[in-house]
Amino acid sequence: MNNDANLTLNQQIESARQRLHDLYEQYDFGHACVLEQAMFLDELMNQYNRMYLNKHHYVQSGTSETPPSLCRNIPLPNPT
C-alpha cells in the first residue's frame, strides 16, 4: 500500500476510535451501538495489521514462517 492509503486508514482508525469514545460516554459499554462501533474499529485495526505484516514480509503464503513473538522475552508470573 502507498502512504496515501495508509494515511487514509490511519485517519479512519482515529475517527472510529473517537466515535467509540463518544458513544461510550453517552451509552456505556453494554449498548449495542457501542459494541457495533467497537467491532468496526477492530476490523479497521485488523486491516492495518494485515497491511503492516504484508509490508514487512512476515506473512508469506506457502511457508510455515511465523512473525516474531512480542511476548517471548516477558517472564510468566510465578504460581503461588
PyMOL Python script that loads the backbone (N, CA, C, O; Angstrom):
from pymol import cmd

cmd.read_pdbstr("""\
ATOM      1  N   MET A   1       0.831  -1.180   0.000  1.00  0.00           N
ATOM      2  CA  MET A   1       0.000   0.000   0.000  1.00  0.00           C
ATOM      3  C   MET A   1       0.877   1.245   0.000  1.00  0.00           C
ATOM      4  O   MET A   1       1.983   1.244   0.540  1.00  0.00           O
ATOM      5  N   ASN A   2       0.372   2.289  -0.604  1.00  0.00           N
ATOM      6  CA  ASN A   2       1.132   3.520  -0.604  1.00  0.00           C
ATOM      7  C   ASN A   2       0.837   4.341   0.648  1.00  0.00           C
ATOM      8  O   ASN A   2      -0.063   4.012   1.421  1.00  0.00           O
ATOM      9  N   ASN A   3       1.594   5.399   0.835  1.00  0.00           N
ATOM     10  CA  ASN A   3       1.434   6.213   2.029  1.00  0.00           C
ATOM     11  C   ASN A   3       0.074   6.888   2.100  1.00  0.00           C
ATOM     12  O   ASN A   3      -0.454   7.067   3.198  1.00  0.00           O
ATOM     13  N   ASP A   4      -0.522   7.274   0.953  1.00  0.00           N
ATOM     14  CA  ASP A   4      -1.834   7.904   0.952  1.00  0.00           C
ATOM     15  C   ASP A   4      -2.901   6.953   1.485  1.00  0.00           C
ATOM     16  O   ASP A   4      -3.743   7.354   2.289  1.00  0.00           O
ATOM     17  N   ALA A   5      -2.872   5.705   1.047  1.00  0.00           N
ATOM     18  CA  ALA A   5      -3.833   4.722   1.527  1.00  0.00           C
ATOM     19  C   ALA A   5      -3.616   4.445   3.004  1.00  0.00           C
ATOM     20  O   ALA A   5      -4.580   4.293   3.753  1.00  0.00           O
ATOM     21  N   ASN A   6      -2.366   4.379   3.431  1.00  0.00           N
ATOM     22  CA  ASN A   6      -2.037   4.154   4.823  1.00  0.00           C
ATOM     23  C   ASN A   6      -2.526   5.318   5.673  1.00  0.00           C
ATOM     24  O   ASN A   6      -3.074   5.103   6.755  1.00  0.00           O
ATOM     25  N   LEU A   7      -2.338   6.535   5.206  1.00  0.00           N
ATOM     26  CA  LEU A   7      -2.785   7.714   5.935  1.00  0.00           C
ATOM     27  C   LEU A   7      -4.297   7.699   6.049  1.00  0.00           C
ATOM     28  O   LEU A   7      -4.843   8.007   7.108  1.00  0.00           O
ATOM     29  N   THR A   8      -4.973   7.345   4.977  1.00  0.00           N
ATOM     30  CA  THR A   8      -6.425   7.279   4.995  1.00  0.00           C
ATOM     31  C   THR A   8      -6.900   6.249   6.017  1.00  0.00           C
ATOM     32  O   THR A   8      -7.840   6.517   6.765  1.00  0.00           O
ATOM     33  N   LEU A   9      -6.279   5.099   6.061  1.00  0.00           N
ATOM     34  CA  LEU A   9      -6.656   4.078   7.034  1.00  0.00           C
ATOM     35  C   LEU A   9      -6.377   4.573   8.448  1.00  0.00           C
ATOM     36  O   LEU A   9      -7.185   4.351   9.350  1.00  0.00           O
ATOM     37  N   ASN A  10      -5.254   5.234   8.653  1.00  0.00           N
ATOM     38  CA  ASN A  10      -4.955   5.799   9.973  1.00  0.00           C
ATOM     39  C   ASN A  10      -6.015   6.814  10.377  1.00  0.00           C
ATOM     40  O   ASN A  10      -6.431   6.849  11.535  1.00  0.00           O
ATOM     41  N   GLN A  11      -6.451   7.637   9.437  1.00  0.00           N
ATOM     42  CA  GLN A  11      -7.491   8.616   9.728  1.00  0.00           C
ATOM     43  C   GLN A  11      -8.809   7.925  10.054  1.00  0.00           C
ATOM     44  O   GLN A  11      -9.530   8.352  10.956  1.00  0.00           O
ATOM     45  N   GLN A  12      -9.125   6.858   9.320  1.00  0.00           N
ATOM     46  CA  GLN A  12     -10.346   6.105   9.595  1.00  0.00           C
ATOM     47  C   GLN A  12     -10.301   5.485  10.989  1.00  0.00           C
ATOM     48  O   GLN A  12     -11.304   5.487  11.703  1.00  0.00           O
ATOM     49  N   ILE A  13      -9.152   4.959  11.372  1.00  0.00           N
ATOM     50  CA  ILE A  13      -8.995   4.352  12.694  1.00  0.00           C
ATOM     51  C   ILE A  13      -9.180   5.408  13.775  1.00  0.00           C
ATOM     52  O   ILE A  13      -9.879   5.170  14.761  1.00  0.00           O
ATOM     53  N   GLU A  14      -8.568   6.556  13.601  1.00  0.00           N
ATOM     54  CA  GLU A  14      -8.690   7.615  14.608  1.00  0.00           C
ATOM     55  C   GLU A  14     -10.131   8.107  14.712  1.00  0.00           C
ATOM     56  O   GLU A  14     -10.633   8.344  15.810  1.00  0.00           O
ATOM     57  N   SER A  15     -10.788   8.257  13.576  1.00  0.00           N
ATOM     58  CA  SER A  15     -12.185   8.687  13.576  1.00  0.00           C
ATOM     59  C   SER A  15     -13.076   7.653  14.266  1.00  0.00           C
ATOM     60  O   SER A  15     -13.946   8.010  15.060  1.00  0.00           O
ATOM     61  N   ALA A  16     -12.857   6.375  13.963  1.00  0.00           N
ATOM     62  CA  ALA A  16     -13.643   5.303  14.580  1.00  0.00           C
ATOM     63  C   ALA A  16     -13.363   5.219  16.074  1.00  0.00           C
ATOM     64  O   ALA A  16     -14.272   4.959  16.862  1.00  0.00           O
ATOM     65  N   ARG A  17     -12.121   5.435  16.467  1.00  0.00           N
ATOM     66  CA  ARG A  17     -11.768   5.421  17.897  1.00  0.00           C
ATOM     67  C   ARG A  17     -12.467   6.553  18.636  1.00  0.00           C
ATOM     68  O   ARG A  17     -12.984   6.359  19.736  1.00  0.00           O
ATOM     69  N   GLN A  18     -12.481   7.738  18.029  1.00  0.00           N
ATOM     70  CA  GLN A  18     -13.138   8.880  18.658  1.00  0.00           C
ATOM     71  C   GLN A  18     -14.645   8.653  18.767  1.00  0.00           C
ATOM     72  O   GLN A  18     -15.264   8.983  19.779  1.00  0.00           O
ATOM     73  N   ARG A  19     -15.227   8.080  17.702  1.00  0.00           N
ATOM     74  CA  ARG A  19     -16.666   7.788  17.738  1.00  0.00           C
ATOM     75  C   ARG A  19     -16.980   6.759  18.821  1.00  0.00           C
ATOM     76  O   ARG A  19     -17.985   6.882  19.521  1.00  0.00           O
ATOM     77  N   LEU A  20     -16.133   5.752  18.959  1.00  0.00           N
ATOM     78  CA  LEU A  20     -16.329   4.761  20.018  1.00  0.00           C
ATOM     79  C   LEU A  20     -16.288   5.432  21.384  1.00  0.00           C
ATOM     80  O   LEU A  20     -17.125   5.148  22.241  1.00  0.00           O
ATOM     81  N   HIS A  21     -15.336   6.309  21.590  1.00  0.00           N
ATOM     82  CA  HIS A  21     -15.228   7.027  22.862  1.00  0.00           C
ATOM     83  C   HIS A  21     -16.494   7.845  23.127  1.00  0.00           C
ATOM     84  O   HIS A  21     -17.027   7.831  24.237  1.00  0.00           O
ATOM     85  N   ASP A  22     -16.971   8.556  22.107  1.00  0.00           N
ATOM     86  CA  ASP A  22     -18.171   9.379  22.258  1.00  0.00           C
ATOM     87  C   ASP A  22     -19.400   8.522  22.571  1.00  0.00           C
ATOM     88  O   ASP A  22     -20.202   8.869  23.438  1.00  0.00           O
ATOM     89  N   LEU A  23     -19.541   7.404  21.860  1.00  0.00           N
ATOM     90  CA  LEU A  23     -20.667   6.514  22.122  1.00  0.00           C
ATOM     91  C   LEU A  23     -20.600   5.921  23.525  1.00  0.00           C
ATOM     92  O   LEU A  23     -21.619   5.798  24.204  1.00  0.00           O
ATOM     93  N   TYR A  24     -19.395   5.557  23.953  1.00  0.00           N
ATOM     94  CA  TYR A  24     -19.223   5.020  25.304  1.00  0.00           C
ATOM     95  C   TYR A  24     -19.638   6.055  26.349  1.00  0.00           C
ATOM     96  O   TYR A  24     -20.325   5.731  27.317  1.00  0.00           O
ATOM     97  N   GLU A  25     -19.216   7.294  26.144  1.00  0.00           N
ATOM     98  CA  GLU A  25     -19.574   8.361  27.083  1.00  0.00           C
ATOM     99  C   GLU A  25     -21.093   8.530  27.171  1.00  0.00           C
ATOM    100  O   GLU A  25     -21.626   8.815  28.243  1.00  0.00           O
ATOM    101  N   GLN A  26     -21.781   8.357  26.053  1.00  0.00           N
ATOM    102  CA  GLN A  26     -23.222   8.553  26.005  1.00  0.00           C
ATOM    103  C   GLN A  26     -24.001   7.340  26.494  1.00  0.00           C
ATOM    104  O   GLN A  26     -24.990   7.492  27.210  1.00  0.00           O
ATOM    105  N   TYR A  27     -23.565   6.117  26.113  1.00  0.00           N
ATOM    106  CA  TYR A  27     -24.376   4.926  26.359  1.00  0.00           C
ATOM    107  C   TYR A  27     -23.771   3.899  27.314  1.00  0.00           C
ATOM    108  O   TYR A  27     -24.508   3.064  27.839  1.00  0.00           O
ATOM    109  N   ASP A  28     -22.482   3.927  27.556  1.00  0.00           N
ATOM    110  CA  ASP A  28     -21.767   2.923  28.348  1.00  0.00           C
ATOM    111  C   ASP A  28     -21.482   1.683  27.488  1.00  0.00           C
ATOM    112  O   ASP A  28     -21.948   1.599  26.352  1.00  0.00           O
ATOM    113  N   PHE A  29     -20.728   0.730  28.022  1.00  0.00           N
ATOM    114  CA  PHE A  29     -20.209  -0.378  27.220  1.00  0.00           C
ATOM    115  C   PHE A  29     -21.258  -1.371  26.727  1.00  0.00           C
ATOM    116  O   PHE A  29     -21.089  -1.933  25.645  1.00  0.00           O
ATOM    117  N   GLY A  30     -22.315  -1.604  27.464  1.00  0.00           N
ATOM    118  CA  GLY A  30     -23.253  -2.657  27.114  1.00  0.00           C
ATOM    119  C   GLY A  30     -24.200  -2.329  25.974  1.00  0.00           C
ATOM    120  O   GLY A  30     -24.905  -3.220  25.500  1.00  0.00           O
ATOM    121  N   HIS A  31     -24.241  -1.106  25.524  1.00  0.00           N
ATOM    122  CA  HIS A  31     -25.190  -0.708  24.482  1.00  0.00           C
ATOM    123  C   HIS A  31     -24.765  -1.275  23.124  1.00  0.00           C
ATOM    124  O   HIS A  31     -23.576  -1.352  22.814  1.00  0.00           O
ATOM    125  N   ALA A  32     -25.759  -1.670  22.324  1.00  0.00           N
ATOM    126  CA  ALA A  32     -25.497  -2.294  21.024  1.00  0.00           C
ATOM    127  C   ALA A  32     -24.691  -1.376  20.106  1.00  0.00           C
ATOM    128  O   ALA A  32     -23.834  -1.858  19.366  1.00  0.00           O
ATOM    129  N   CYS A  33     -24.943  -0.070  20.134  1.00  0.00           N
ATOM    130  CA  CYS A  33     -24.205   0.859  19.268  1.00  0.00           C
ATOM    131  C   CYS A  33     -22.719   0.906  19.637  1.00  0.00           C
ATOM    132  O   CYS A  33     -21.855   1.008  18.766  1.00  0.00           O
ATOM    133  N   VAL A  34     -22.441   0.830  20.925  1.00  0.00           N
ATOM    134  CA  VAL A  34     -21.050   0.849  21.381  1.00  0.00           C
ATOM    135  C   VAL A  34     -20.348  -0.431  20.940  1.00  0.00           C
ATOM    136  O   VAL A  34     -19.215  -0.391  20.462  1.00  0.00           O
ATOM    137  N   LEU A  35     -21.021  -1.555  21.100  1.00  0.00           N
ATOM    138  CA  LEU A  35     -20.435  -2.836  20.697  1.00  0.00           C
ATOM    139  C   LEU A  35     -20.218  -2.893  19.187  1.00  0.00           C
ATOM    140  O   LEU A  35     -19.191  -3.384  18.719  1.00  0.00           O
ATOM    141  N   GLU A  36     -21.178  -2.395  18.438  1.00  0.00           N
ATOM    142  CA  GLU A  36     -21.044  -2.380  16.986  1.00  0.00           C
ATOM    143  C   GLU A  36     -19.870  -1.502  16.547  1.00  0.00           C
ATOM    144  O   GLU A  36     -19.113  -1.878  15.651  1.00  0.00           O
ATOM    145  N   GLN A  37     -19.719  -0.338  17.175  1.00  0.00           N
ATOM    146  CA  GLN A  37     -18.606   0.544  16.834  1.00  0.00           C
ATOM    147  C   GLN A  37     -17.278  -0.082  17.228  1.00  0.00           C
ATOM    148  O   GLN A  37     -16.284   0.081  16.522  1.00  0.00           O
ATOM    149  N   ALA A  38     -17.251  -0.793  18.345  1.00  0.00           N
ATOM    150  CA  ALA A  38     -16.028  -1.480  18.767  1.00  0.00           C
ATOM    151  C   ALA A  38     -15.629  -2.539  17.743  1.00  0.00           C
ATOM    152  O   ALA A  38     -14.447  -2.691  17.437  1.00  0.00           O
ATOM    153  N   MET A  39     -16.607  -3.272  17.214  1.00  0.00           N
ATOM    154  CA  MET A  39     -16.317  -4.284  16.194  1.00  0.00           C
ATOM    155  C   MET A  39     -15.824  -3.632  14.910  1.00  0.00           C
ATOM    156  O   MET A  39     -14.926  -4.158  14.251  1.00  0.00           O
ATOM    157  N   PHE A  40     -16.403  -2.494  14.549  1.00  0.00           N
ATOM    158  CA  PHE A  40     -15.962  -1.769  13.364  1.00  0.00           C
ATOM    159  C   PHE A  40     -14.510  -1.318  13.528  1.00  0.00           C
ATOM    160  O   PHE A  40     -13.706  -1.466  12.607  1.00  0.00           O
ATOM    161  N   LEU A  41     -14.173  -0.771  14.695  1.00  0.00           N
ATOM    162  CA  LEU A  41     -12.804  -0.348  14.966  1.00  0.00           C
ATOM    163  C   LEU A  41     -11.857  -1.551  14.941  1.00  0.00           C
ATOM    164  O   LEU A  41     -10.744  -1.452  14.426  1.00  0.00           O
ATOM    165  N   ASP A  42     -12.292  -2.673  15.490  1.00  0.00           N
ATOM    166  CA  ASP A  42     -11.475  -3.899  15.449  1.00  0.00           C
ATOM    167  C   ASP A  42     -11.146  -4.295  14.017  1.00  0.00           C
ATOM    168  O   ASP A  42     -10.014  -4.673  13.718  1.00  0.00           O
ATOM    169  N   GLU A  43     -12.137  -4.208  13.129  1.00  0.00           N
ATOM    170  CA  GLU A  43     -11.904  -4.587  11.732  1.00  0.00           C
ATOM    171  C   GLU A  43     -10.912  -3.633  11.069  1.00  0.00           C
ATOM    172  O   GLU A  43     -10.056  -4.070  10.300  1.00  0.00           O
ATOM    173  N   LEU A  44     -11.018  -2.349  11.355  1.00  0.00           N
ATOM    174  CA  LEU A  44     -10.042  -1.392  10.816  1.00  0.00           C
ATOM    175  C   LEU A  44      -8.637  -1.712  11.325  1.00  0.00           C
ATOM    176  O   LEU A  44      -7.669  -1.653  10.567  1.00  0.00           O
ATOM    177  N   MET A  45      -8.530  -2.051  12.611  1.00  0.00           N
ATOM    178  CA  MET A  45      -7.226  -2.399  13.180  1.00  0.00           C
ATOM    179  C   MET A  45      -6.694  -3.683  12.552  1.00  0.00           C
ATOM    180  O   MET A  45      -5.492  -3.801  12.314  1.00  0.00           O
ATOM    181  N   ASN A  46      -7.574  -4.645  12.280  1.00  0.00           N
ATOM    182  CA  ASN A  46      -7.150  -5.868  11.597  1.00  0.00           C
ATOM    183  C   ASN A  46      -6.621  -5.561  10.204  1.00  0.00           C
ATOM    184  O   ASN A  46      -5.608  -6.119   9.784  1.00  0.00           O
ATOM    185  N   GLN A  47      -7.309  -4.670   9.481  1.00  0.00           N
ATOM    186  CA  GLN A  47      -6.834  -4.271   8.155  1.00  0.00           C
ATOM    187  C   GLN A  47      -5.450  -3.642   8.249  1.00  0.00           C
ATOM    188  O   GLN A  47      -4.571  -3.942   7.442  1.00  0.00           O
ATOM    189  N   TYR A  48      -5.259  -2.767   9.238  1.00  0.00           N
ATOM    190  CA  TYR A  48      -3.970  -2.109   9.432  1.00  0.00           C
ATOM    191  C   TYR A  48      -2.889  -3.147   9.718  1.00  0.00           C
ATOM    192  O   TYR A  48      -1.800  -3.097   9.147  1.00  0.00           O
ATOM    193  N   ASN A  49      -3.203  -4.085  10.605  1.00  0.00           N
ATOM    194  CA  ASN A  49      -2.220  -5.112  10.958  1.00  0.00           C
ATOM    195  C   ASN A  49      -1.871  -5.997   9.768  1.00  0.00           C
ATOM    196  O   ASN A  49      -0.707  -6.352   9.580  1.00  0.00           O
ATOM    197  N   ARG A  50      -2.876  -6.360   8.957  1.00  0.00           N
ATOM    198  CA  ARG A  50      -2.592  -7.161   7.767  1.00  0.00           C
ATOM    199  C   ARG A  50      -1.683  -6.402   6.807  1.00  0.00           C
ATOM    200  O   ARG A  50      -0.762  -6.984   6.233  1.00  0.00           O
ATOM    201  N   MET A  51      -1.934  -5.115   6.631  1.00  0.00           N
ATOM    202  CA  MET A  51      -1.085  -4.304   5.759  1.00  0.00           C
ATOM    203  C   MET A  51       0.336  -4.262   6.301  1.00  0.00           C
ATOM    204  O   MET A  51       1.297  -4.390   5.543  1.00  0.00           O
ATOM    205  N   TYR A  52       0.473  -4.083   7.607  1.00  0.00           N
ATOM    206  CA  TYR A  52       1.793  -4.000   8.223  1.00  0.00           C
ATOM    207  C   TYR A  52       2.540  -5.320   8.070  1.00  0.00           C
ATOM    208  O   TYR A  52       3.715  -5.338   7.703  1.00  0.00           O
ATOM    209  N   LEU A  53       1.852  -6.423   8.352  1.00  0.00           N
ATOM    210  CA  LEU A  53       2.507  -7.724   8.254  1.00  0.00           C
ATOM    211  C   LEU A  53       2.919  -8.027   6.825  1.00  0.00           C
ATOM    212  O   LEU A  53       4.019  -8.528   6.595  1.00  0.00           O
ATOM    213  N   ASN A  54       2.057  -7.734   5.861  1.00  0.00           N
ATOM    214  CA  ASN A  54       2.390  -7.968   4.457  1.00  0.00           C
ATOM    215  C   ASN A  54       3.552  -7.085   4.021  1.00  0.00           C
ATOM    216  O   ASN A  54       4.425  -7.529   3.275  1.00  0.00           O
ATOM    217  N   LYS A  55       3.566  -5.863   4.475  1.00  0.00           N
ATOM    218  CA  LYS A  55       4.632  -4.928   4.116  1.00  0.00           C
ATOM    219  C   LYS A  55       5.984  -5.411   4.634  1.00  0.00           C
ATOM    220  O   LYS A  55       7.009  -5.208   3.983  1.00  0.00           O
ATOM    221  N   HIS A  56       5.988  -6.043   5.793  1.00  0.00           N
ATOM    222  CA  HIS A  56       7.237  -6.496   6.400  1.00  0.00           C
ATOM    223  C   HIS A  56       7.516  -7.966   6.132  1.00  0.00           C
ATOM    224  O   HIS A  56       8.402  -8.550   6.755  1.00  0.00           O
ATOM    225  N   HIS A  57       6.777  -8.570   5.218  1.00  0.00           N
ATOM    226  CA  HIS A  57       7.038  -9.927   4.735  1.00  0.00           C
ATOM    227  C   HIS A  57       6.973 -10.990   5.822  1.00  0.00           C
ATOM    228  O   HIS A  57       7.627 -12.026   5.704  1.00  0.00           O
ATOM    229  N   TYR A  58       6.202 -10.758   6.873  1.00  0.00           N
ATOM    230  CA  TYR A  58       6.035 -11.791   7.885  1.00  0.00           C
ATOM    231  C   TYR A  58       5.014 -12.821   7.445  1.00  0.00           C
ATOM    232  O   TYR A  58       5.086 -13.980   7.855  1.00  0.00           O
ATOM    233  N   VAL A  59       4.069 -12.416   6.621  1.00  0.00           N
ATOM    234  CA  VAL A  59       3.051 -13.333   6.133  1.00  0.00           C
ATOM    235  C   VAL A  59       3.409 -13.711   4.706  1.00  0.00           C
ATOM    236  O   VAL A  59       3.397 -12.872   3.806  1.00  0.00           O
ATOM    237  N   GLN A  60       3.724 -14.974   4.513  1.00  0.00           N
ATOM    238  CA  GLN A  60       4.081 -15.458   3.184  1.00  0.00           C
ATOM    239  C   GLN A  60       3.280 -16.725   2.935  1.00  0.00           C
ATOM    240  O   GLN A  60       3.306 -17.658   3.738  1.00  0.00           O
ATOM    241  N   SER A  61       2.574 -16.750   1.824  1.00  0.00           N
ATOM    242  CA  SER A  61       1.783 -17.934   1.529  1.00  0.00           C
ATOM    243  C   SER A  61       2.699 -19.108   1.209  1.00  0.00           C
ATOM    244  O   SER A  61       3.736 -18.955   0.564  1.00  0.00           O
ATOM    245  N   GLY A  62       2.289 -20.278   1.676  1.00  0.00           N
ATOM    246  CA  GLY A  62       3.036 -21.485   1.373  1.00  0.00           C
ATOM    247  C   GLY A  62       4.234 -21.727   2.278  1.00  0.00           C
ATOM    248  O   GLY A  62       5.001 -22.660   2.037  1.00  0.00           O
ATOM    249  N   THR A  63       4.416 -20.914   3.311  1.00  0.00           N
ATOM    250  CA  THR A  63       5.526 -21.149   4.232  1.00  0.00           C
ATOM    251  C   THR A  63       4.982 -21.295   5.637  1.00  0.00           C
ATOM    252  O   THR A  63       3.852 -20.896   5.919  1.00  0.00           O
ATOM    253  N   SER A  64       5.777 -21.860   6.505  1.00  0.00           N
ATOM    254  CA  SER A  64       5.363 -22.000   7.900  1.00  0.00           C
ATOM    255  C   SER A  64       6.002 -20.918   8.766  1.00  0.00           C
ATOM    256  O   SER A  64       5.954 -21.000   9.993  1.00  0.00           O
ATOM    257  N   GLU A  65       6.597 -19.912   8.142  1.00  0.00           N
ATOM    258  CA  GLU A  65       7.234 -18.836   8.888  1.00  0.00           C
ATOM    259  C   GLU A  65       6.190 -18.074   9.681  1.00  0.00           C
ATOM    260  O   GLU A  65       5.133 -17.730   9.152  1.00  0.00           O
ATOM    261  N   THR A  66       6.478 -17.808  10.950  1.00  0.00           N
ATOM    262  CA  THR A  66       5.565 -17.040  11.788  1.00  0.00           C
ATOM    263  C   THR A  66       6.238 -15.744  12.195  1.00  0.00           C
ATOM    264  O   THR A  66       7.465 -15.674  12.263  1.00  0.00           O
ATOM    265  N   PRO A  67       5.446 -14.718  12.466  1.00  0.00           N
ATOM    266  CA  PRO A  67       6.052 -13.463  12.897  1.00  0.00           C
ATOM    267  C   PRO A  67       6.720 -13.635  14.254  1.00  0.00           C
ATOM    268  O   PRO A  67       6.326 -14.504  15.032  1.00  0.00           O
ATOM    269  N   PRO A  68       7.715 -12.825  14.543  1.00  0.00           N
ATOM    270  CA  PRO A  68       8.382 -12.932  15.843  1.00  0.00           C
ATOM    271  C   PRO A  68       7.416 -12.602  16.973  1.00  0.00           C
ATOM    272  O   PRO A  68       6.571 -11.718  16.834  1.00  0.00           O
ATOM    273  N   SER A  69       7.537 -13.300  18.071  1.00  0.00           N
ATOM    274  CA  SER A  69       6.668 -13.073  19.221  1.00  0.00           C
ATOM    275  C   SER A  69       7.102 -11.826  19.966  1.00  0.00           C
ATOM    276  O   SER A  69       8.283 -11.635  20.257  1.00  0.00           O
ATOM    277  N   LEU A  70       6.129 -10.981  20.271  1.00  0.00           N
ATOM    278  CA  LEU A  70       6.431  -9.788  21.056  1.00  0.00           C
ATOM    279  C   LEU A  70       6.547 -10.121  22.533  1.00  0.00           C
ATOM    280  O   LEU A  70       7.143  -9.367  23.302  1.00  0.00           O
ATOM    281  N   CYS A  71       5.971 -11.260  22.931  1.00  0.00           N
ATOM    282  CA  CYS A  71       5.927 -11.616  24.348  1.00  0.00           C
ATOM    283  C   CYS A  71       6.942 -12.690  24.727  1.00  0.00           C
ATOM    284  O   CYS A  71       6.955 -13.149  25.869  1.00  0.00           O
ATOM    285  N   ARG A  72       7.777 -13.090  23.801  1.00  0.00           N
ATOM    286  CA  ARG A  72       8.689 -14.205  24.053  1.00  0.00           C
ATOM    287  C   ARG A  72       9.599 -13.953  25.258  1.00  0.00           C
ATOM    288  O   ARG A  72       9.857 -14.875  26.032  1.00  0.00           O
ATOM    289  N   ASN A  73      10.083 -12.735  25.428  1.00  0.00           N
ATOM    290  CA  ASN A  73      11.047 -12.443  26.489  1.00  0.00           C
ATOM    291  C   ASN A  73      10.412 -11.924  27.768  1.00  0.00           C
ATOM    292  O   ASN A  73      11.123 -11.540  28.697  1.00  0.00           O
ATOM    293  N   ILE A  74       9.085 -11.905  27.832  1.00  0.00           N
ATOM    294  CA  ILE A  74       8.406 -11.455  29.043  1.00  0.00           C
ATOM    295  C   ILE A  74       8.203 -12.658  29.941  1.00  0.00           C
ATOM    296  O   ILE A  74       7.580 -13.635  29.526  1.00  0.00           O
ATOM    297  N   PRO A  75       8.718 -12.611  31.178  1.00  0.00           N
ATOM    298  CA  PRO A  75       8.582 -13.768  32.057  1.00  0.00           C
ATOM    299  C   PRO A  75       7.134 -13.954  32.504  1.00  0.00           C
ATOM    300  O   PRO A  75       6.408 -12.982  32.712  1.00  0.00           O
ATOM    301  N   LEU A  76       6.728 -15.208  32.649  1.00  0.00           N
ATOM    302  CA  LEU A  76       5.398 -15.518  33.167  1.00  0.00           C
ATOM    303  C   LEU A  76       5.385 -15.344  34.678  1.00  0.00           C
ATOM    304  O   LEU A  76       6.416 -15.521  35.327  1.00  0.00           O
ATOM    305  N   PRO A  77       4.242 -15.004  35.242  1.00  0.00           N
ATOM    306  CA  PRO A  77       4.187 -14.876  36.717  1.00  0.00           C
ATOM    307  C   PRO A  77       4.391 -16.226  37.380  1.00  0.00           C
ATOM    308  O   PRO A  77       3.981 -17.259  36.850  1.00  0.00           O
ATOM    309  N   ASN A  78       5.026 -16.210  38.536  1.00  0.00           N
ATOM    310  CA  ASN A  78       5.273 -17.431  39.287  1.00  0.00           C
ATOM    311  C   ASN A  78       3.998 -17.869  39.990  1.00  0.00           C
ATOM    312  O   ASN A  78       3.374 -17.060  40.677  1.00  0.00           O
ATOM    313  N   PRO A  79       3.593 -19.124  39.840  1.00  0.00           N
ATOM    314  CA  PRO A  79       2.396 -19.599  40.571  1.00  0.00           C
ATOM    315  C   PRO A  79       2.693 -19.646  42.057  1.00  0.00           C
ATOM    316  O   PRO A  79       3.787 -20.016  42.483  1.00  0.00           O
ATOM    317  N   THR A  80       1.703 -19.266  42.826  1.00  0.00           N
ATOM    318  CA  THR A  80       1.911 -19.286  44.289  1.00  0.00           C
ATOM    319  C   THR A  80       1.020 -20.288  44.961  1.00  0.00           C
ATOM    320  O   THR A  80       1.065 -20.434  46.182  1.00  0.00           O
TER     321      THR A  80
END
""", "prot")
cmd.dss("prot")
cmd.show_as("cartoon", "prot")
cmd.util.cbc("prot")
cmd.orient("prot")
